[in-house]
Amino acid sequence: MYIGPDTGIPLPRPSYKVNSSAPGTDAAALTSAALSSASYLFRNYLNDTAYADELLSHAVGLMDFAETAKPWMPYSQSVPAAVDYYNTNRYQSQLIFGSLWLNKATGNNSYLEKANAYYDMFRNELFSGITDWSDQTGAALVLGATLNSTKYKQPAIDYLDRVLDTTSPNSICNYTFGGLFYCQGYSYSNSVMPPLNTGILIGFMKKAFPETGANYTDFIKNQMNYILGDNHMQVYTPYVVGVHKNSPQNPHHAAASGGTDLKTINDSPKKMAHTLYGAIVGGPDYYDNFYDIRNDYRQTEVALDYNAPYQSLLAYQISVDASDPPYVNITQDRPNIISAEEPFAGWKIAVIVLSILLALASITFGVWWRKRKQKIDGGKKDALIDSPKNESDRQID
């Protein structure tokens, strides 16, 4: 299977689309939100009105499509090929999120009214888990709070407090021994995602409403410190590529690896061809162990949805005058940790096989010996029964 730069992907390269006969409500609404947010950035901070207008035009068109293409459905229902990779099953929070971003980008309150209507319509259907690429409930509530605090501020606070309350019997999150915020169903494949995404929502909430959440700032500081080296990986590991000698050396990234065969991804080449500076990897397991194996995508894969909140939280840390990252004080080398999932060496396999054969031989010999002994003992017993005890027992003809 091919792994390598996009320019070398073998043909054919199938592509898929959503349209009026195969709606993808979530994909269209989220793309609209992305373009709206970019339009807001270029208009208000980069002084590029023409490009902002172009982005906004596409955002409006996509949101119109998301709303009018019926029935509303997640894109993976229209594109079955996506089910095994990035399957989604919600569109409610995306409609709210897209409408809120159009309101922020345009200042047109009709979009805020649409968002409010969607929120009232879907209030009891909104997902209350960790915000990630597949659901934007938390992000929509926090953004909504900055645009309409009367309607969204308290729901946003309730959402964040519920996520952070690891003492609740209904909580799916707790902390590893080393202090990483770890959530069932989310952290197994990318343990840095829950603390980063939750942290960025907390950061936006704290900026807009400084009086909220006395524990919010501590959460961001502690989780960022863990990711940047203050963790329980024996000699500490920053989970950012290229910032320290203990940084991950084998990110799961096709172009950076230098190889083209997924079957030999770990060894061809043995050393990564290119350093992917600044990339966040998936992170450690629940026991704070990180094995740095290239084909272990759960721990070493890199992704935009890891880096986006990370970079935003770096900016937040600078804005609150945070100290230097922990890795600047790390001088020892990180030791190699052998994964339990790695294949055994050949001699170990031979020892195990030989041990099993010896055990089977011992069991077989034991069964044979017991049967033989029973047969010998049974013959002796029969001989005793058949033989007379003394001369008087003899039958005299």
C-alpha positions in Angstrom: 0.0 0.0 0.0 1.3 3.4 -1.0 2.4 6.0 1.6 4.3 9.1 0.4 3.9 12.5 -1.0 0.6 13.4 -2.6 2.3 13.9 -6.0 3.1 10.2 -6.1 -0.3 8.7 -5.3 -1.1 6.0 -7.8 -4.0 6.2 -10.2 -7.0 6.0 -10.1 -7.7 8.5 -7.4 -11.5 8.4 -6.8 -13.2 11.6 -5.5 -16.6 12.0 -4.0 -19.0 14.9 -3.6 -22.2 16.0 -1.8 -24.9 17.7 -3.8 -28.7 18.3 -3.7 -29.4 14.6 -4.3 -26.7 13.4 -1.9 -26.7 16.1 0.9 -23.8 16.5 3.3 -25.2 18.9 5.9 -22.4 18.8 8.3 -19.6 19.1 5.7 -21.2 22.1 4.0 -22.0 23.9 7.2 -18.5 23.3 8.6 -16.8 24.5 5.4 -19.0 27.6 5.5 -17.8 28.2 9.1 -14.1 27.8 8.1 -14.5 30.3 5.2 -16.4 32.7 7.4 -13.8 32.7 10.1 -11.0 33.1 7.5 -13.0 36.0 6.0 -13.2 37.7 9.4 -9.5 37.3 9.9 -8.5 38.8 6.5 -11.0 41.7 6.8 -10.3 42.7 10.4 -6.6 41.8 10.9 -4.9 41.4 7.5 -6.5 44.3 5.6 -7.4 42.3 2.6 -11.0 43.2 1.9 -11.2 41.7 -1.6 -10.1 38.3 -0.4 -12.4 38.5 2.6 -15.3 39.2 0.3 -14.5 36.2 -1.9 -14.3 33.9 1.1 -17.5 35.2 2.5 -19.3 34.7 -0.8 -18.4 31.0 -0.8 -19.3 30.8 2.9 -22.8 32.2 2.3 -23.4 29.8 -0.7 -22.3 26.8 1.2 -24.5 27.6 4.2 -27.5 28.1 1.9 -26.8 24.6 0.4 -26.5 23.1 3.9 -29.8 24.5 4.9 -31.8 23.8 1.7 -30.5 20.4 0.6 -32.9 18.0 2.2 -33.2 15.8 4.0 -30.5 17.0 6.4 -27.9 14.3 6.9 -24.2 13.7 7.8 -22.0 13.6 4.7 -20.9 10.0 5.4 -24.4 8.8 4.7 -24.1 10.3 1.3 -20.5 9.1 0.8 -20.4 5.5 2.1 -16.7 5.3 1.3 -16.0 7.7 4.2 -17.6 5.4 6.8 -14.5 3.4 7.5 -12.3 6.5 7.9 -14.1 9.7 9.0 -17.6 8.6 9.8 -20.0 11.2 11.2 -23.5 10.9 12.6 -24.5 14.5 13.5 -25.3 17.7 11.7 -27.1 19.7 14.4 -24.2 21.5 16.0 -22.7 22.2 12.6 -25.8 24.2 11.5 -25.5 26.3 14.6 -21.8 26.8 14.3 -22.0 27.8 10.6 -24.7 30.3 11.3 -22.9 31.8 14.2 -19.7 32.3 12.2 -21.6 34.0 9.4 -23.1 36.4 12.0 -19.6 37.1 13.3 -18.1 37.6 9.8 -21.0 39.8 8.5 -22.5 41.4 11.5 -25.9 40.4 10.0 -28.2 39.5 12.9 -30.4 37.3 10.6 -27.6 34.7 10.9 -27.7 35.0 14.7 -31.5 34.5 14.6 -31.0 31.4 12.5 -28.5 30.0 15.0 -30.8 30.7 17.8 -33.6 28.9 16.0 -31.4 25.9 15.3 -30.3 25.9 19.0 -33.9 25.8 20.2 -34.8 23.2 17.6 -31.9 20.9 18.5 -31.3 21.7 22.2 -32.2 18.2 23.4 -30.2 16.5 20.6 -26.9 18.3 21.1 -24.0 16.0 22.0 -22.3 16.8 25.3 -19.0 15.0 24.7 -15.5 16.3 23.9 -15.4 18.8 21.0 -13.5 17.3 18.0 -13.6 17.2 14.2 -16.9 15.3 14.2 -18.9 17.4 16.6 -18.8 21.2 17.4 -21.3 21.5 20.2 -18.8 23.0 22.7 -17.3 25.3 20.1 -20.7 26.5 19.0 -21.8 27.3 22.6 -18.5 29.2 23.4 -18.7 31.2 20.1 -22.4 31.8 20.8 -21.6 33.1 24.3 -19.4 35.8 22.7 -22.2 36.9 20.3 -25.3 36.4 22.5 -24.3 36.0 26.2 -27.9 36.0 27.4 -28.7 32.8 25.4 -25.4 30.9 25.3 -23.1 32.0 28.2 -24.6 29.7 30.8 -25.0 26.7 28.5 -21.3 27.2 27.6 -20.2 27.3 31.2 -22.4 24.3 32.0 -20.8 22.4 29.1 -17.2 23.2 30.1 -17.8 22.5 33.8 -19.4 19.1 32.9 -16.4 18.1 30.7 -13.9 19.1 33.4 -15.7 17.5 36.3 -13.8 14.2 36.4 -15.4 13.3 39.8 -18.9 12.9 38.4 -20.0 9.3 38.1 -21.1 10.1 34.5 -17.7 11.5 33.5 -15.8 9.8 30.7 -12.6 11.7 31.6 -10.0 11.6 34.3 -6.3 12.3 34.6 -3.3 9.9 34.0 -0.8 9.4 36.7 1.4 12.0 35.0 -1.5 14.5 34.7 -2.8 14.3 31.1 -6.5 14.9 30.7 -7.7 11.6 29.3 -11.2 10.8 28.0 -12.6 7.4 27.1 -13.5 7.0 23.4 -11.4 9.9 22.4 -7.9 9.7 23.9 -7.0 6.1 22.8 -6.3 7.2 19.2 -4.9 10.7 19.9 -4.5 11.5 23.6 -3.4 15.2 23.0 -6.7 16.0 21.3 -9.1 16.3 24.3 -6.8 18.5 26.4 -6.0 20.7 23.4 -9.6 21.2 22.1 -11.0 21.6 25.6 -8.1 24.0 26.4 -8.8 26.3 23.4 -12.5 26.5 24.3 -11.5 27.4 27.9 -9.1 30.0 26.6 -11.8 31.7 24.4 -14.2 31.6 27.3 -11.7 33.1 29.7 -10.8 35.9 27.4 -14.4 36.8 26.8 -15.5 36.4 30.4 -12.5 36.7 32.8 -14.7 36.1 35.8 -15.6 32.5 34.7 -14.0 29.3 35.9 -11.4 29.8 38.5 -9.9 26.5 37.4 -9.8 27.3 33.7 -6.4 28.9 33.6 -4.8 26.1 35.6 -6.2 23.5 33.2 -4.6 25.2 30.2 -1.2 25.7 32.0 -1.0 22.1 33.3 -2.0 20.5 30.0 0.3 22.6 27.9 3.2 21.9 30.3 2.5 18.2 30.0 2.5 18.3 26.2 5.6 20.4 26.2 7.7 18.1 28.4 6.5 18.2 32.0 5.1 14.6 31.9 5.8 11.2 33.3 7.8 9.8 30.4 10.8 9.0 32.7 13.1 11.7 31.3 10.2 13.7 29.8 9.1 14.1 26.2 7.7 17.2 24.4 5.1 15.9 22.0 6.1 18.5 19.4 8.4 17.4 16.5 11.7 19.2 16.1 11.8 21.4 19.2 14.1 19.3 21.4 16.4 16.3 21.2 13.7 14.2 23.0 11.0 15.2 20.6 9.3 12.4 18.6 11.6 11.1 15.9 9.1 9.0 13.9 5.9 10.9 13.2 3.3 9.0 11.2 3.4 11.4 8.2 3.6 10.2 4.6 5.7 12.9 3.0 8.1 13.3 6.0 9.0 9.6 6.2 10.6 9.5 2.8 9.2 6.0 2.1 6.4 4.9 -0.2 5.4 1.5 1.1 3.1 1.3 4.1 4.2 -2.3 4.8 7.8 -1.1 5.5 7.0 2.3 7.0 9.1 1.7 10.1 12.3 0.6 8.3 12.2 2.2 4.8 13.9 4.5 5.6 15.0 3.8 9.1 15.4 7.5 9.8 12.8 10.0 8.8 13.9 11.8 5.7 12.5 15.2 6.7 11.9 16.8 10.2 8.4 17.9 10.5 9.1 20.9 12.7 6.3 22.0 15.0 3.9 19.1 14.3 2.0 17.7 17.3 1.8 13.9 17.4 -1.1 11.8 18.9 0.6 11.5 22.3 1.1 8.8 25.0 -1.2 6.1 26.3 -3.1 6.0 29.5 0.0 5.0 31.4 1.9 8.0 30.1 4.1 5.8 27.8 5.1 6.9 24.4 6.8 4.4 22.1 7.7 6.6 19.1 6.9 4.0 16.4 6.1 5.3 13.0 3.3 2.9 12.1 1.6 3.4 15.4 -0.8 6.1 14.1 -2.6 6.3 17.5 0.5 7.8 19.1 2.6 9.2 16.3 0.1 10.5 13.7 0.0 14.2 13.1 -3.1 16.2 12.1 -4.4 19.7 11.5 -6.9 19.3 14.3 -4.0 18.7 16.8 -1.9 21.7 15.6 -4.7 24.3 15.3 -5.6 24.3 19.0 -2.0 23.9 20.0 -0.8 27.0 18.1 -3.8 28.9 19.4 -3.0 27.9 23.0 0.6 29.0 22.5 -0.7 32.4 21.5 -2.9 32.4 24.6 0.1 31.4 26.8 2.1 34.3 25.4 -0.9 36.7 26.0 -0.9 35.8 29.7 2.9 36.0 30.1 3.5 32.3 30.6 7.0 31.1 31.4 9.3 29.2 29.0 8.1 25.7 28.0 9.3 22.9 30.3 11.5 21.3 27.6 14.0 24.1 27.7 15.3 22.7 31.0 15.4 19.0 29.9 19.0 17.9 29.5 18.8 14.1 29.8 18.1 11.8 26.8 14.7 10.1 26.6 15.2 6.3 27.0 13.7 4.0 24.4 10.6 2.2 25.7 9.7 -1.1 24.0 6.1 -1.4 23.1 4.2 -4.5 24.2 2.8 -4.6 20.6 6.2 -4.8 19.0 7.2 -8.2 17.5 9.5 -10.4 19.6 13.0 -11.1 18.5 13.6 -14.4 16.7 15.4 -16.0 19.7 12.6 -15.1 22.0 10.1 -16.8 19.7 12.3 -19.9 19.5 12.5 -20.1 23.3 8.7 -19.8 23.6 8.1 -22.5 21.0 10.7 -24.8 22.6 9.1 -24.2 26.0 5.7 -25.1 24.7 7.0 -28.3 23.1 8.7 -29.4 26.3 5.6 -28.7 28.3 3.5 -30.8 25.8 6.0 -33.6 25.9 6.0 -33.5 29.7 2.2 -33.7 29.8 2.2 -36.6 27.3 4.8 -38.5 29.2 2.9 -38.0 32.5 -0.4 -39.3 30.9 1.4 -42.3 29.5 3.2 -43.1 32.8 -0.1 -42.9 34.8 -1.8 -45.3 32.4 1.1 -47.7 32.5 1.3 -47.5 36.4 -2.5 -48.1 36.6 -2.1 -51.1 34.3 0.8 -52.6 36.4 -1.1 -52.0 39.6 -4.2 -53.5 38.2 -2.3 -56.7 37.2 -0.8 -57.0 40.6 -4.2 -56.7 42.2 -5.7 -59.3 39.9 -2.9 -61.7 40.8 -3.5 -61.3 44.5 -7.2 -62.0 44.1 -6.6 -65.1 42.0 -3.9 -66.6 44.3 -4.9 -68.5 47.6 -3.9 -66.8 50.9 -2.6 -70.1 52.5 -2.6 -73.9 52.0 -6.0 -74.3 53.6 -7.6 -72.2 50.9 -6.5 -74.6 48.3 -9.3 -76.7 46.7 -8.8 -80.4 47.3 -10.2 -82.6 44.6 
